[in-house]
Amino acid sequence: MEQEEHELTLLPQVQDLSNSTIWSKTSMMPKVHKTLKQLSQEVKQYIMEKGHCTYKEVADEIVKKETCYNEKNIRRRVYDAINVLTAVNIFEKRGKQVCIAEKNCNLIRSNNKKRDTLRKLAMRYQNLRGIFVRNSELPQYREAIQMPFIVVFTKKNAHIETELIDNNLKVTSNKILKIMKSVKMLQYLNINNQNDLPAELVQLLN
């Protein structure tokens, strides 16, 4: 009886990479490094929020978020991103500090001032809208708040005299009077309709 020869073929050994940090838990595909543009956006956002910081502070912050990548490579790319943002005059270097460029500081201050003005106008609109909704829901018109109005504050023991002269109300008192206009009073009473603003405007104000 002839002896049959059996050839044993060895299969290549497959390494289990399921727990490796270079694999994504969801897709099981290797993670792709962020582009310089994406990294520059993160660096820009961080420095804009801080106003000024060192290269090390920025790099440390980015490294915390990108723990699965080579730390030395991340720090090098952060340095490249800062150089790019400095070259286009978004930031400037003052010693070891990376700061917002002066012209951008003026632009930021101008934008913040405009945002504050817009926020005040939005609050005024919300208050007036809140009064409109409140008045429309009241069963009796006499309970509605008429606009505009003023509120006068003074001491309890104050002596007040009023006189109407040519459709102008003259008020005199022996104590200090504090006058609050209707818009300010509505803000104090917190009568507003916060859900009445467009989502785009709310995002801009935040």
C-alpha positions in Angstrom: 0.0 0.0 0.0 1.5 3.2 -1.1 1.8 5.9 1.6 0.0 9.1 0.7 2.0 12.2 1.1 0.1 15.2 2.6 1.5 18.6 2.2 0.8 21.0 5.1 0.2 24.6 4.0 0.8 27.1 6.7 -1.6 30.0 6.8 -0.1 33.4 7.4 -0.5 34.5 11.0 -3.1 37.3 11.4 -2.5 39.8 14.2 -5.5 40.8 16.3 -5.7 44.6 16.0 -9.2 45.0 17.5 -7.8 46.6 20.6 -5.2 48.7 18.8 -5.5 52.5 19.1 -5.0 52.9 15.3 -8.3 51.3 14.6 -11.7 52.9 14.9 -14.2 51.0 17.1 -17.1 51.7 14.8 -15.8 51.2 11.3 -12.7 49.0 12.0 -10.8 51.2 9.5 -7.6 53.0 10.3 -8.1 56.6 11.4 -6.9 59.3 9.1 -4.8 62.2 10.3 -6.5 65.6 10.2 -5.4 67.9 7.4 -3.4 71.0 8.1 -6.5 73.1 7.4 -8.6 71.2 10.0 -5.8 71.5 12.5 -5.3 75.2 11.8 -9.0 75.8 12.5 -8.7 74.1 15.9 -5.5 76.1 16.7 -7.2 79.4 15.5 -10.3 78.8 17.6 -8.2 78.0 20.7 -6.0 81.1 20.4 -9.0 83.3 19.6 -10.7 82.2 22.8 -7.6 82.7 24.9 -6.5 85.9 23.3 -2.8 85.0 23.8 -0.9 81.8 24.8 2.3 79.9 24.2 2.9 77.3 21.5 3.2 74.7 24.2 -0.2 75.5 25.6 -1.8 75.1 22.2 0.0 71.9 21.5 -0.9 70.4 24.9 -4.6 71.2 24.3 -4.5 69.6 20.8 -2.6 66.6 22.1 -5.4 65.9 24.7 -7.9 65.6 21.8 -5.7 63.5 19.5 -4.5 60.8 21.9 -4.4 58.1 19.2 -1.8 59.9 17.1 1.9 60.4 17.5 2.4 63.2 20.0 5.6 64.5 18.4 4.0 64.6 15.0 1.0 66.5 16.4 3.2 69.1 18.0 5.1 69.6 14.8 1.9 70.1 12.8 0.6 72.6 15.5 3.8 74.5 15.0 3.3 74.5 11.2 -0.4 75.7 11.7 0.7 78.6 13.9 3.3 79.6 11.3 0.7 79.5 8.6 -1.7 81.6 10.6 1.0 84.0 11.5 2.1 84.4 7.9 -1.4 85.5 6.9 -1.5 88.1 9.7 -4.2 86.4 11.8 -1.8 86.0 14.7 1.6 87.5 15.6 4.4 86.3 17.8 5.5 88.4 20.8 8.4 86.5 22.3 7.1 83.1 23.3 3.5 84.3 23.2 1.2 83.9 20.2 -1.3 86.7 20.1 -4.1 87.9 17.9 -2.8 90.5 15.4 -3.5 94.1 16.3 -5.7 94.7 13.2 -7.8 91.6 14.1 -8.1 92.9 17.7 -9.7 96.0 16.4 -12.0 94.0 14.2 -13.0 91.7 17.2 -13.7 94.7 19.4 -15.8 96.2 16.6 -17.7 92.9 16.1 -18.3 92.6 19.9 -19.7 96.1 20.0 -22.0 95.4 17.1 -23.0 92.1 18.8 -23.8 93.9 22.0 -26.0 96.4 20.1 -27.8 93.6 18.3 -28.3 91.8 21.6 -30.0 94.8 23.1 -32.2 95.2 20.1 -33.1 91.5 20.2 -34.0 91.8 23.9 -36.1 94.9 23.3 -37.9 93.0 20.5 -38.5 90.0 22.8 -39.9 92.2 25.5 -42.3 94.1 23.2 -43.3 90.8 21.6 -44.0 89.4 25.1 -46.2 92.3 25.9 -48.1 91.9 22.6 -48.7 88.2 23.3 -49.7 88.9 26.9 -52.2 91.6 26.0 -53.8 89.5 23.2 -54.4 86.7 25.7 -56.1 88.9 28.3 -59.9 88.6 28.6 -60.4 92.3 29.3 -58.6 95.1 27.5 -58.3 97.3 30.6 -55.9 94.8 32.1 -53.5 95.2 29.2 -50.2 97.1 29.6 -50.3 100.2 27.4 -47.1 101.2 25.7 -45.1 103.4 26.1 -45.0 104.1 29.8 -42.6 105.3 32.5 -42.3 104.2 36.1 -41.1 106.7 38.8 -39.4 105.5 41.9 -38.9 107.6 45.0 -39.0 107.4 48.8 -42.3 106.4 50.6 -42.4 109.8 52.4 -41.8 111.8 49.3 -44.1 114.7 48.5 -44.9 114.6 44.7 -46.8 117.2 42.7 -47.7 116.8 39.0 -48.9 119.5 36.5 -49.9 119.1 32.9 -48.5 121.9 30.8 -49.1 121.9 27.0 -49.4 118.1 26.9 -46.2 117.8 29.0 -46.4 116.3 32.5 -44.3 118.2 35.0 -43.4 116.3 38.1 -41.8 117.8 41.2 -40.7 116.2 44.5 -38.8 116.9 47.6 -37.0 113.6 47.2 -34.8 112.2 44.5 -36.8 110.6 41.6 -35.7 107.7 39.6 -37.4 107.2 36.2 -37.4 103.9 34.3 -38.6 103.8 30.8 -41.0 101.1 29.5 -38.3 99.1 27.6 -36.1 98.9 30.7 -39.0 98.1 33.0 -40.1 95.2 30.7 -36.6 93.9 30.9 -36.7 94.1 34.7 -40.1 92.3 34.7 -38.7 89.7 32.3 -41.8 89.7 30.1 -40.4 88.4 26.9 -40.9 85.7 24.3 -37.5 84.0 24.1 -38.6 81.4 21.4 -39.6 84.1 18.9 -36.1 84.8 17.6 -34.8 83.0 14.4 -32.3 80.3 15.1 -29.6 82.1 13.0 -29.9 85.2 15.1 -29.7 83.2 18.4 -26.6 81.5 17.1 -25.1 84.9 16.2 -25.8 86.4 19.6 -24.2 83.5 21.5 
